């Protein structure tokens, strides 16, 4: 043999082929031939560090970023609940559209709870039944007619 130091043997135990253009795995740093350099082909134990997959929203086909260690289905679910631009997701969010008109209250309800006297919309906790109508409820704590 003219060049005994040229090339390297494949690190896959079942192969051990002498390859003159060996490839190094970027996850486990093993030397492999072209047939075994893929993570799945040499059963790489460090592939989880490099083989990162980004889930895609099934409704709007947008990639959803996921933090390491977080389940992808939770991230996709939160995306659908908050940021998804598809029609079904937006219709789901539009259920609570009736904003309370009491000052300082930011609550929204599914149904309108309109005061019969002033015509304003309130949430359940701010309704005239609980707090009294702002136009009708007097200073002394009694109803003014």
Secondary structure in CASP SS format (residue, H / E / C, confidence):
PFRMAT SS
TARGET T0000
AUTHOR 0000-0000-0000
METHOD secondary structure of the structure
MODEL  1
X C 1.00
X C 1.00
X C 1.00
X C 1.00
X C 1.00
X C 1.00
X C 1.00
X E 1.00
X E 1.00
X C 1.00
X C 1.00
X C 1.00
X C 1.00
X C 1.00
X C 1.00
X C 1.00
X C 1.00
X E 1.00
X E 1.00
X C 1.00
X C 1.00
X C 1.00
X E 1.00
X E 1.00
X C 1.00
X C 1.00
X C 1.00
X C 1.00
X C 1.00
X C 1.00
X E 1.00
X E 1.00
X C 1.00
X C 1.00
X C 1.00
X C 1.00
X C 1.00
X C 1.00
X C 1.00
X C 1.00
X C 1.00
X C 1.00
X C 1.00
X C 1.00
X C 1.00
X C 1.00
X H 1.00
X H 1.00
X H 1.00
X H 1.00
X C 1.00
X C 1.00
X C 1.00
X C 1.00
X E 1.00
X E 1.00
X C 1.00
X C 1.00
X C 1.00
X C 1.00
X C 1.00
X C 1.00
X E 1.00
X E 1.00
X C 1.00
X C 1.00
X C 1.00
X C 1.00
X C 1.00
X C 1.00
X C 1.00
X H 1.00
X H 1.00
X H 1.00
X H 1.00
X H 1.00
X H 1.00
X H 1.00
X H 1.00
X H 1.00
X H 1.00
X H 1.00
X C 1.00
X C 1.00
X C 1.00
X C 1.00
X H 1.00
X H 1.00
X H 1.00
X H 1.00
X H 1.00
X H 1.00
X H 1.00
X C 1.00
X C 1.00
X C 1.00
X C 1.00
X E 1.00
X E 1.00
X C 1.00
X C 1.00
X C 1.00
X C 1.00
X C 1.00
X C 1.00
X C 1.00
X C 1.00
X E 1.00
X E 1.00
X C 1.00
X C 1.00
X C 1.00
X C 1.00
X E 1.00
X C 1.00
X C 1.00
X C 1.00
X C 1.00
X C 1.00
X C 1.00
X E 1.00
X C 1.00
X C 1.00
X C 1.00
X C 1.00
X C 1.00
X C 1.00
X C 1.00
X C 1.00
X C 1.00
X C 1.00
X C 1.00
X C 1.00
X C 1.00
X C 1.00
X C 1.00
X E 1.00
X C 1.00
X C 1.00
X C 1.00
X C 1.00
X C 1.00
X E 1.00
X C 1.00
X C 1.00
END
